[in-house]
Amino acid sequence: KSVENGSFTWSSPSNIALVKYWGKKEHQIPENPSISFTLDNCKTTTTLSFVKKKNEDKEYSFDVYLDGEKKDDFKPKIETFFKRIEGYLPFLKEYYFKIETSNTFPHSSGIASSASGMSALALCLLSVESELSSEIDDVFFIQKASFLARLGSGSACRSLVGDLVVWGKHEAIDGSSDLLGVKYPYEVHQNFKNYQDTILLVDKGEKQVSSTIGHNLMNGHPFAQERFKQAHKNLSSLINVFKEGDLDTFIEIVESEALTLHAMMMTSIPYFILMKPNTLEIINKIWSFREKTGSKVCFTLDAGANVHVLYPENESEQVCEFINNELVAYCQNGHYISDRIGFGAKLL
Ligand code: PMV
């Protein structure tokens, strides 16, 4: 079909890994399987407008805007993405694209926008594809979008659906794949419904280590093979945890995963410490609060200093009070984001 122009808008959430993806092979294939909670409030909305080019040059033509401001520094990453997906979306050089994007969280908050941003863009591009060629059915659409999003940023393939998503082949999880994220297929206990995530913004600076460099640090890392095995084992254990609603084992696995991610960075060459003093203050406060009250609150970390505070919905009141009284003081300018498990991307 020949289409002169059009536009699509998708919103896509961020996600937070419980078992972390850290280390990849060629073509964005993860070294180990990972699982994440899809978030709800932290999301990117992207409008992709497209116009058919008059003369078919051999270049990609596009501009990127963030909150209405032109962002040429985003272009190389998108150019790389286009190159990787061109074989799957052959129309890329035939159109000029205007990519207008905005995030619900501040750009320089230290919250990675690559997962929500790349998944929103992949969805928009696939909407163009389905307008040009024949209709694609819903299930295949989401699978292909996840496949494409992975080629933009690995963890982006876990941002399309909710509420728990697995990416990477795991022997005990039916349908799991290295190529795309799939909704966790087994029973999840009521304890995990509407799980809460308050993101404490400890350091809003630019990331010290890009995730590309970070993943590469796992090549030849002395502990890499053991780490990849451990991720498989932790994901196996989580199957029963989710089924039984075993919050104590959940806490143990999730916190250990966060610390292991950072341990991998501390023990690579070159080495990095991405936690800040306030990250450690918060972790210690969470541990003593748990000891004192029996609460099931726990933390996880991304590749940075910010802390995700995870807790069951029925503890919201007491944990929010704890956060306000004891943890907000460690956040930069007192900033934090209240979020919870969400259900995936939406066509607007
Ligand atoms: O998707 P990337 O390449 O930015 O890697 C993300 C890696 C972590 O966020 C640290 C862990 C994860 O599984 O999301």
Boltz pocket constraint, residues with backbone or C-beta under 6 A from the ligand:
constraints:
  - pocket:
      binder: B
      contacts: [[A, 15], [A, 16], [A, 17], [A, 19], [A, 20], [A, 21], [A, 22], [A, 34], [A, 114], [A, 153], [A, 154], [A, 155], [A, 156], [A, 211], [A, 212], [A, 261], [A, 301], [A, 302], [A, 303]]
      max_distance: 6.0
